[in-house]
Amino acid sequence: MKGAYILIMRSKGVTLDVGKLGKVNIPRGLVAYVGSARGPGGLGARLSRHFRKGKLKRWHIDYLTEREEIEVIGAFALLGGDESRVASLMMNECTPIVAEFGCSDKKDDFTHLFLVKDLESLENRLNKLGKLIELQLGARET
């Protein structure tokens, strides 16, 4: 299965180095990252990578998911979804955190990393984009 996904993380708040982006501040609260999986293994392979520790840092998101201050608690997948379309929706529903994070290959996108204000409202909006699948979503409090 290929498509877009939204990785949901709980952050304790941290400043860290993220490759060429340099030092970034990740606030405390629920953080969402928008990505896509179009290669071998599709959504299953990409999402399982994000839940694993000890991986090589290949993408911006790897710098977050390797930190103990940031816990991956779940994900939403949109089968066949387009990550730029999802990121555009997120710009209206959430607070952008770091410019150019996760979208260096998408020049029209501002960021793919957001602070989530209302997870339930976001989920309702995402449902309107297509077939939304919720995966291993933990407790929703911030």
C-alpha positions as CSV (number, residue, x, y, z in Angstrom):
1,M,0.0,0.0,0.0
2,K,1.3,3.4,-1.0
3,G,0.2,6.8,0.1
4,A,0.6,9.7,2.6
5,Y,0.8,9.4,6.3
6,I,0.8,11.6,9.4
7,L,3.1,10.4,12.2
8,I,1.8,11.5,15.7
9,M,4.4,12.1,18.4
10,R,4.4,13.3,22.0
11,S,7.2,15.8,22.7
12,K,8.6,16.8,26.1
13,G,10.1,19.8,24.3
14,V,13.7,19.7,23.0
15,T,16.3,21.6,21.0
16,L,18.3,19.4,18.6
17,D,20.4,19.5,15.5
18,V,18.6,18.3,12.4
19,G,21.1,17.8,9.5
20,K,21.4,20.9,7.2
21,L,18.5,22.6,9.0
22,G,20.7,23.1,12.0
23,K,19.3,23.7,15.5
24,V,15.5,23.4,15.8
25,N,13.2,23.8,18.7
26,I,10.5,21.2,19.1
27,P,7.8,22.4,21.6
28,R,6.1,20.3,24.2
29,G,2.9,18.7,23.1
30,L,1.5,16.6,20.2
31,V,3.6,16.9,17.1
32,A,2.6,15.7,13.6
33,Y,4.9,14.9,10.7
34,V,3.5,14.5,7.2
35,G,5.3,12.0,4.9
36,S,4.7,9.6,2.0
37,A,5.6,6.1,1.2
38,R,5.8,5.2,-2.5
39,G,8.7,2.8,-2.6
40,P,9.2,-0.9,-1.8
41,G,7.2,-1.9,1.3
42,G,4.9,1.1,1.0
43,L,3.3,2.5,4.1
44,G,3.9,-0.5,6.3
45,A,7.7,-0.4,5.8
46,R,8.0,3.4,6.2
47,L,5.8,3.5,9.4
48,S,7.5,0.6,11.1
49,R,10.8,2.4,10.5
50,H,9.5,5.5,12.4
51,F,8.5,3.3,15.4
52,R,12.1,1.7,15.5
53,K,15.1,3.1,17.4
54,G,18.7,2.7,16.4
55,K,18.3,3.5,12.7
56,L,20.6,5.6,10.5
57,K,19.5,9.2,10.1
58,R,18.4,9.4,6.5
59,W,15.5,11.9,6.7
60,H,14.8,14.9,8.9
61,I,12.2,13.0,10.9
62,D,14.8,10.4,11.9
63,Y,16.5,13.1,14.1
64,L,13.2,13.4,16.1
65,T,12.2,9.7,16.3
66,E,15.6,8.8,17.7
67,R,15.3,11.2,20.7
68,E,14.0,10.0,24.1
69,E,12.2,13.3,24.5
70,I,10.0,12.5,21.6
71,E,7.7,9.4,21.6
72,V,6.0,8.1,18.5
73,I,2.5,7.3,19.6
74,G,0.7,6.5,16.3
75,A,0.0,7.4,12.8
76,F,-2.7,8.0,10.3
77,A,-2.4,6.7,6.7
78,L,-4.2,7.9,3.6
79,L,-4.1,5.2,1.0
80,G,-3.0,6.9,-2.3
81,G,-2.9,10.2,-0.6
82,D,-0.7,13.1,-1.6
83,E,1.6,14.5,1.2
84,S,1.6,18.1,-0.2
85,R,-2.2,18.1,-0.1
86,V,-2.1,16.8,3.5
87,A,0.5,19.3,4.5
88,S,-1.7,22.1,3.1
89,L,-4.6,21.0,5.2
90,M,-2.3,20.8,8.2
91,M,-1.2,24.4,7.7
92,N,-4.9,25.4,8.4
93,E,-5.5,23.0,11.2
94,C,-2.2,23.1,13.1
95,T,0.8,25.3,14.0
96,P,3.8,25.0,11.7
97,I,7.0,24.3,13.7
98,V,10.1,24.3,11.6
99,A,10.3,25.7,8.0
100,E,11.5,23.3,5.4
101,F,11.3,20.3,7.8
102,G,10.7,17.1,5.8
103,C,9.9,18.8,2.5
104,S,13.2,19.7,0.9
105,D,11.9,17.9,-2.2
106,K,8.6,19.8,-2.2
107,K,9.6,23.4,-2.9
108,D,5.9,24.7,-2.7
109,D,5.5,23.3,0.8
110,F,6.4,25.4,3.9
111,T,6.9,22.5,6.3
112,H,5.8,19.0,7.0
113,L,6.1,19.3,10.9
114,F,3.3,20.7,13.0
115,L,2.1,21.2,16.5
116,V,-1.4,19.7,16.9
117,K,-4.0,21.9,18.6
118,D,-6.9,19.4,18.4
119,L,-6.3,15.8,17.3
120,E,-9.9,14.9,17.0
121,S,-10.6,17.9,14.8
122,L,-7.6,17.1,12.7
123,E,-8.7,13.5,12.3
124,N,-12.2,14.7,11.1
125,R,-10.6,16.9,8.5
126,L,-8.2,14.2,7.3
127,N,-11.2,11.8,6.8
128,K,-12.4,14.2,4.1
129,L,-9.3,13.7,2.1
130,G,-9.8,10.0,1.6
131,K,-9.6,6.6,3.2
132,L,-8.0,7.3,6.6
133,I,-6.5,4.4,8.6
134,E,-5.6,5.0,12.3
135,L,-2.5,3.0,13.4
136,Q,-1.3,2.3,17.0
137,L,-2.5,5.7,18.3
138,G,-1.8,6.0,22.0
139,A,-3.3,8.3,24.6
140,R,-4.4,11.6,23.1
141,E,-3.6,14.0,26.0
142,T,-0.8,16.5,25.5
